[in-house]
């Protein structure tokens, strides 16, 4: 069954452990906060492995450098290691940036099931009960064998009370629908965020397949290299691959919260309708609802830019 959360055809989506029990679409699967954080942990694992592997490759390369290269025409070990350390820090900083962007969506996705099982369910039950009361009251408008002015006054008042109950039922139903709409938006945001990270992980894995690390093979390759071949070799390629895909995920997550996104207007309109229905219902009944309202999705004004001018070669010294 098609839902608002899974619209992409032919592509495997990110994990969908959450289920929002909606009236409109049935059970809507979505990526909850744990799904998103688990994906972030996977991405962190890819980053840590890439850095550790690149470090190991550099150590093998250093052990294969002939002693004569340490002389005038040798390599600048300090500058080389400083540059490689900079690549590591860049990647780690980008991951931290992504984590900061993702956290509001983790919190957003985590309130969906609460709101669907508490406020939504309560509004739904209230709407059904009030509708039933309205019908019962309307059935009591006329009492057999009672007529006259008093009976007419009673009937008019009973009609009024039935209309009140019907109006409250409609308000409760509208509030229920608004809660459902908000939850579908929240579920969609969680799933879209997860898909961005999931896509970055899969793309990084595909690109890393070409750079499998076999210590013995790489050592043999470095032992046979000429000086020119050695200095032309790209080091820290795995870290660079992961960094580029983290940057892609950053751009994707930032775009989710952009003001031009359709969900922003839908969310605002729904929120206004929910607030109006809630205020009216409180005015009629003095009721309360326990919504979680502290979640705020912050958006960046500009997208981050990738690292330019990466030099992954050993630095020569002269």
C-alpha positions in Angstrom: 0.0 0.0 0.0 1.3 3.4 -0.9 1.8 5.9 1.9 2.9 9.5 2.2 6.2 8.3 3.7 7.4 5.8 1.0 6.9 7.4 -2.4 10.1 6.3 -4.1 9.7 3.4 -6.4 12.4 0.9 -7.2 14.8 2.0 -4.5 15.2 0.3 -1.1 14.4 2.8 1.6 16.1 3.2 4.9 14.9 1.1 7.9 11.3 1.9 8.9 10.9 0.6 12.5 8.1 3.0 13.5 4.5 2.7 12.6 1.9 5.5 12.8 -1.6 4.0 13.1 -3.5 6.6 11.0 -7.1 6.5 10.0 -6.4 8.0 6.5 -3.6 5.7 5.4 -3.7 2.8 7.9 -0.4 1.8 9.5 2.2 4.2 8.1 5.8 2.8 8.5 8.4 5.5 9.1 12.0 5.9 10.3 12.0 6.7 14.0 14.7 8.3 16.0 16.5 5.0 16.7 16.6 4.2 13.0 18.2 7.5 12.2 20.7 7.3 15.0 21.6 3.7 14.0 22.3 4.9 10.5 24.5 7.7 11.9 26.4 5.1 13.9 26.9 3.1 10.7 28.3 6.2 9.0 30.6 6.9 11.9 31.8 3.3 11.7 32.6 3.8 8.0 34.5 7.0 8.8 36.5 5.4 11.6 37.4 2.4 9.5 38.4 4.6 6.6 40.7 6.7 8.8 42.3 3.7 10.5 42.8 1.9 7.1 44.4 5.0 5.6 46.7 5.4 8.6 47.8 1.8 8.2 48.5 2.3 4.5 50.6 5.4 5.2 52.6 3.5 7.8 53.3 0.7 5.3 54.3 3.3 2.7 56.7 5.0 5.2 58.3 1.7 6.0 59.0 1.2 2.2 60.6 4.6 1.6 64.4 4.1 0.8 66.7 5.9 3.2 68.1 8.0 0.4 64.8 9.7 0.1 65.2 11.2 3.6 68.0 13.5 2.2 67.7 16.7 0.2 65.3 15.1 -2.4 63.4 13.2 0.3 59.8 13.8 1.5 58.7 16.3 4.2 57.4 13.9 6.8 56.1 16.6 9.2 54.1 18.4 6.6 52.8 15.2 5.1 51.5 13.9 8.4 50.1 17.3 9.3 48.2 17.3 6.0 46.8 13.8 6.5 45.8 14.8 10.1 44.0 17.7 8.6 42.0 15.4 6.3 41.0 13.3 9.3 39.9 16.3 11.3 38.0 17.7 8.4 36.0 14.4 8.0 35.4 14.2 11.8 34.2 17.8 11.9 31.9 17.2 8.9 30.4 14.2 10.7 29.8 16.3 13.9 28.1 18.9 11.7 25.8 16.3 10.2 25.0 14.9 13.7 24.0 18.4 14.8 21.7 18.8 11.8 20.1 15.4 12.3 19.4 15.6 16.0 16.2 17.8 15.7 14.8 15.3 13.2 15.6 12.4 15.6 13.5 14.2 18.3 10.8 14.9 15.8 10.5 11.3 14.6 10.5 10.1 18.2 7.3 11.9 19.2 5.2 10.4 16.3 4.1 7.2 18.1 3.4 9.1 21.3 1.1 11.6 19.6 -0.7 8.9 17.6 -1.3 6.7 20.7 -2.2 9.5 23.1 -3.6 12.8 21.8 -4.8 11.3 18.5 -6.4 8.3 20.2 -8.1 10.5 22.8 -9.4 13.0 20.2 -10.7 10.0 18.2 -12.5 8.5 21.2 -13.9 11.9 22.2 -15.3 12.5 18.7 -17.0 9.1 18.6 -18.4 9.6 22.1 -19.7 13.1 21.5 -21.3 12.0 18.2 -23.0 9.2 20.1 -24.2 11.6 22.8 -25.6 13.9 20.1 -27.6 11.1 18.6 -28.9 10.0 22.0 -29.9 13.5 23.0 -31.6 14.1 19.7 -33.6 10.9 20.2 -34.9 12.4 23.5 -36.4 15.5 21.9 -39.9 14.3 22.2 -41.3 12.5 25.1 -44.4 10.4 24.4 -47.7 11.7 25.8 -46.2 15.1 26.8 -47.3 18.2 24.9 -47.9 21.9 25.6 -45.6 24.9 26.2 -43.3 23.1 28.6 -42.8 20.2 26.2 -42.0 22.6 23.4 -39.5 24.5 25.6 -37.9 21.1 26.5 -37.7 20.1 22.9 -36.1 23.3 21.8 -33.5 23.1 24.6 -32.8 19.4 23.8 -32.3 20.3 20.1 -29.8 23.0 21.3 -28.0 20.5 23.5 -27.8 18.0 20.7 -26.4 20.6 18.4 -23.8 21.5 21.0 -22.7 17.9 21.3 -22.6 17.6 17.5 -20.5 20.7 17.3 -18.1 19.4 19.9 -17.9 16.1 18.0 -16.9 17.9 14.8 -14.3 19.9 16.7 -12.8 16.8 18.2 -12.8 15.1 14.8 -11.0 18.1 13.3 -8.5 18.1 16.1 -7.9 14.4 15.5 -7.4 15.0 11.8 -5.0 17.8 12.5 -2.9 15.6 14.9 -2.8 12.9 12.2 -1.6 15.4 9.6 1.1 16.7 11.9 2.2 13.1 12.7 2.4 12.2 9.0 4.5 15.3 8.4 6.8 14.3 11.3 7.0 10.7 10.1 7.9 11.9 6.6 10.6 14.1 8.0 12.1 11.2 9.9 12.0 8.9 6.9 13.5 11.6 4.5 16.3 12.3 7.0 17.0 8.6 7.3 17.0 8.2 3.5 19.6 10.9 3.1 22.0 9.2 5.5 21.2 5.7 4.1 22.0 6.9 0.6 25.3 8.4 1.7 26.2 5.1 3.4 25.4 3.0 0.4 27.2 5.4 -2.0 30.3 5.4 0.2 30.3 1.6 0.4 30.1 1.3 -3.3 33.0 3.7 -3.9 35.1 2.1 -1.1 34.8 -1.4 -2.7 37.5 -0.3 -5.2 39.9 0.5 -2.4 39.9 -2.7 -0.4 42.9 -2.9 1.9 45.3 -5.9 1.8 48.5 -5.1 3.7 50.7 -7.6 1.9 49.6 -6.5 -1.5 50.0 -2.9 -0.8 53.4 -3.4 0.7 54.5 -5.3 -2.4 53.2 -2.5 -4.5 55.1 0.2 -2.6 58.3 -1.8 -2.6 58.3 -1.8 -6.4 57.5 1.8 -6.9 59.8 4.4 -8.3 60.3 7.7 -6.5 58.0 9.5 -8.9 55.3 6.8 -8.6 55.5 7.0 -4.9 55.0 10.8 -4.7 52.1 10.6 -7.2 50.3 8.0 -5.1 46.9 9.2 -3.7 46.9 8.5 0.1 43.8 8.9 2.3 41.5 8.2 -0.6 39.1 6.2 1.6 38.8 9.1 4.1 38.3 11.5 1.3 35.5 9.3 -0.1 33.7 9.1 3.2 34.1 12.8 3.7 32.5 13.6 0.3 29.5 11.5 1.1 29.1 13.0 4.5 29.1 16.4 2.8 26.4 15.1 0.4 24.3 14.0 3.4 24.8 17.4 5.0 23.4 19.1 1.9 20.5 16.7 1.7 19.5 17.1 5.4 19.8 20.9 5.1 17.5 20.9 2.1 14.8 19.1 4.1 14.4 22.0 6.4 14.6 24.7 3.7 11.8 27.2 3.8 10.8 26.4 0.2 9.8 22.8 1.1 6.1 22.2 0.7 5.9 20.5 4.1 6.7 23.8 5.8 3.5 25.5 4.6 1.4 22.4 5.1 2.8 22.1 8.7 2.0 25.8 9.4 -1.5 25.5 8.0 -2.1 22.3 10.0 -0.7 23.8 13.1 -3.0 26.8 12.8 -6.1 24.5 12.3 -5.0 22.3 15.2 -4.5 25.4 17.5 -7.9 26.8 16.5 -9.7 23.5 17.0 -8.0 22.9 20.4 -8.8 26.5 21.6 -12.5 26.0 20.5 -12.7 22.6 22.2 -11.2 24.0 25.4 -13.7 26.9 25.3 -16.5 24.4 25.1 -15.3 21.7 27.3 -12.3 23.0 29.3 -10.3 19.9 28.3 -6.6 19.5 28.0 -4.3 17.4 25.7 -0.8 16.3 26.5 1.0 17.2 23.2 4.8 17.1 23.1 5.6 20.6 21.7 9.2 21.2 22.6 10.6 19.8 19.3 12.0 22.5 17.1 13.6 21.9 13.7 16.2 24.5 13.1 17.3 25.2 9.5 20.5 26.6 8.2 20.5 29.7 6.0 23.2 28.3 3.7 24.4 24.9 2.7 27.9 23.9 3.7 30.6 23.7 1.1 33.0 20.8 0.4 36.7 20.9 1.2 38.6 22.2 -1.7 42.2 21.8 -2.6 42.7 18.4 -1.0 46.3 17.2 -1.4 46.6 13.5 -0.6 50.2 13.1 -1.7 53.3 12.9 0.3 54.9 16.3 0.5 58.3 16.6 -1.0 61.0 18.7 0.7 63.8 20.5 -1.1 
